Amino acid sequence: DTEVTQTPKHLVMGMTNKKSLKCEQHMGHRAMYWYKQKAKKPPELMFVYSYEKLSINESVPSRFSPECPNSSLLNLHLHALQPEDSALYLCASSQEGEASSYNEQFFGPGTRLTVL
Amino acid sequence: GIQVEQSPPDLILQEGANSTLRCNFSDSVNNLQWFHQNPWGQLINLFYIPSGTKQNGRLSATTVATERYSLLYISSSQTTDSGVYFCAVDGSNTGKLIFGQGTTLQVKP
């Protein structure tokens, strides 16, 4: 099974709302990722979690707050977003191989976020 | 940081035609993946190919790591092959995938 699930599929929120995106995998992967993709652009990395610890934060604004409660789950908490944060948010996971190398990443279907 | 360039940016084919997509990268890589993004946004894994050659049905890929490029071959294209094809690399062994700008493929019936 190479499935990564994400909920919700679509989300519309106002700039004062607080919402969360959820990602789940049951492949036993120990690395999980959040990417952001604007229309007509490639995905861009936001965060990397390795063994439930944050290993990379690509200078993402604090209105995005990631959380990894366990090895299968990854959340992205959203607060006080701006309209320019509207995008497709993609979650991915991968095994960690020998010498802590990162292997093939598998992506979820994404959450399409609209900020009004 | 590592640069990833894909060519061509756009490609229009008649059904049944063959095509080659190219990905150039500026430094050595630990990971190279090819994806197909469908109209709903799902990134579908095509190949994990930091080096060598792989084939999967009508698709095949070759990465020449020493020359810093990868090629994706699509044979006997079908309308369902339409979408955006991305090459992505990890040059730092941190899990950070850097994506190229993609090749948008349209296959006409």
Boltz contact constraints between the chains, C-beta under 6 A:
constraints:
  - contact:
      token1: [A, 31]
      token2: [B, 95]
      max_distance: 6.0
  - contact:
      token1: [A, 42]
      token2: [B, 86]
      max_distance: 6.0
  - contact:
      token1: [A, 42]
      token2: [B, 99]
      max_distance: 6.0
  - contact:
      token1: [A, 42]
      token2: [B, 101]
      max_distance: 6.0
  - contact:
      token1: [A, 42]
      token2: [B, 102]
      max_distance: 6.0
  - contact:
      token1: [A, 43]
      token2: [B, 99]
      max_distance: 6.0
  - contact:
      token1: [A, 45]
      token2: [B, 96]
      max_distance: 6.0
  - contact:
      token1: [A, 48]
      token2: [B, 95]
      max_distance: 6.0
  - contact:
      token1: [A, 88]
      token2: [B, 41]
      max_distance: 6.0
  - contact:
      token1: [A, 101]
      token2: [B, 93]
      max_distance: 6.0
  - contact:
      token1: [A, 102]
      token2: [B, 95]
      max_distance: 6.0
  - contact:
      token1: [A, 104]
      token2: [B, 48]
      max_distance: 6.0
  - contact:
      token1: [A, 107]
      token2: [B, 43]
      max_distance: 6.0
  - contact:
      token1: [A, 109]
      token2: [B, 42]
      max_distance: 6.0
  - contact:
      token1: [A, 110]
      token2: [B, 41]
      max_distance: 6.0
